[in-house]
Amino acid sequence: MDNNLAPRLIFPLLKQHLVEKEITVIVGPRQAGKTTLVKQLMAGLADAYYFNLDLVSDRALFQSQTDVIQFIKNRLGGKKRIYLFVDEAQRLTNPGLFFKGIYDLEMPVKIILTGSSSLEIRAKINEPLTGRKRLFRLYPFSFGEYLLIKEPALLSFLEKNDPYSERQILSHLEQFMLFGGYPKVVLTKNLEEKIACLQEIYESYIDKDVVGFLRIKDSFAFGKLVRILAEETGGLFNLEKISQEIGIKNTTLRNYLRALENTFVVQRLLPYFSSTRTEIRKMPKVYFWDTGLRNFAKDWRDFSWQPFSERPDKGPVLENFIFSELLKAEAGEVNFWRTKDGAEIDFIVSKKGKKIPVEIKAQSLEEIEISRGYLSYLERYQPPLGIIISFSHLSPRTINKTEIHFLSPYELIPFLAKV
C-alpha cells in the first residue's frame, strides 16, 4: 500500500501524541490501515524502529524483555529519544506487563503499540498500562476520508452546493456504500479486483482469525451467524430465534457475537427508553462497521455491482452506512427507539444534552413525509432538533417545538459537527 496515501483524519492527533511520554496504543480491525498509518508516522522520525509481531522473525526479539531493553540501550547512544513501533502487540502473552516494565525504566524511548482485538487489548494492555497509555481507534475509511483520497475537491461541495458536484458525490457514495472503506478495496479501481479484495478480507477473517486467533471451533456456525447478521441488518436481534436457526446454544451465540464485536466486524445498537412498560429496552440491533464486508457476507455466493437504486436491500445498506459513519465520527452516543406497538426511530443521537431523532428514507421525497413513529417520538419527547435522511433537498420544517432538517446521507456528519 502506498505510504504517500493521504493521511487519515486521526493522523494529526497521533503525530501530536508522539511528543508525549505515555504509550500510544492504536486499535482497529485488520486491514484497516494501521500498518500504513504507522509507517506514515515513522516517515518524519530519524530514529524509529518497527516490528510486526505477526512475523515470527520479529516476534523472536520480544520473547525476552531483557533483550528488548538491551536493544533500546544499544541504539540510544546519547540520543534525546528513539521510537519503538510494535504492530499487533497483543500477540505477546503479557504485553501490558512487558511494556509497563520498559516504560517504568524511564528511558528516552517512545512506545507505539497497535492491535486488532479490542478484547485482548483491553485485557492484556489497557489494564496493566493504566495511567501510562492513551488509546486511539482506527477504522476502515469514513466517507470523508474516502473522498479525501478519491476526489478531495468534493469536500468543499457543501460550500459550492452545485448540481454537478452533487452528481459526482452521489456516484462516489454509491460505490462506497457497496464496497465499503477498507483501504485495499478503496485503492483498487477494477470492480472485479474490488470483489476479490473483499473476498480475501472476509475469508482471511473467517479462516484465520476466527479459527486460529479467536479459537472458535465451529467456523461453519460462526460464518452462518455472520451471514444472518448481514441479511437481517437493522432488524431486532432475536437471540432465541437465531440460536435455533444456527443450531447452537445461547451462550455460544453470545460468545460468537462478542468475538465479532471485539474484532471490529459488527457493533450492537442498544435501544433508548424511558418507559419499561411501552418501549423495547432489551433487544438490540446489529450493524457492520463496514458496508462492503456486510454486503459481501450477505451476497457471498453472487456478489456483484448493482446500482443502489436497484438494490432490494437499499434500506438496510443506507441504514448501515449512516450507523457506521456515526460511530467513526464519534458523533455522540447512538441508540434506536421502538415501542412495543411498532413505532420506531432508526437512530437517536445524544449530543450535548440533546436527543436528536434520525430517520432514514432510502428514496427521494417529492414532499415532506413524516412517519407515524417519528411523530410519536416528537409528541412524547419534544426534542428541539430532528433529522430525516433522504436523497431530496427539502426545506426545514417545524413541528410543534421540533425543527426538522432534511439531509442527504453525506450531509449528516458535517451537520452534527456544527450542532
Secondary structure, 3 states (H helix, E strand, C coil): CCCCCCCCCCHHHHHHHCCCCCEEEEECCCCCCHHHHHHHHHCCCCCEEEEECCCHHHHCHHHCHHHHHHHHHHHHCCCCCEEEEEECHHHCCCHHHHHHHHHCCCCCEEEEEEECCHHHHHHHHHCCCCCCEEEEECCCCCHHHHHHHHCHHHHHHHHHCCHHHHHHHHHHHHHHHHHCCCHHHHHCCCHHHHHHHHHHHHHHHHHHHHHHHCCCCCHHHHHHHHHHHHHCCCCECCHHHHHHHHCCCHHHHHHHHHHHHHCCCEEEECECCCCCCCECCCCCEEEECCHHHHHHHHCCCCCCCCCHHHCCCHHHHHHHHHHHHHHHHCCCEEEEEEECCCCEEEEEEEECCEEEEEEECCCCCCCCCCCHHHHHHHHHHCCCEEEEECCCCCCCEEECCEEEEEECHHHHHHHHHHC
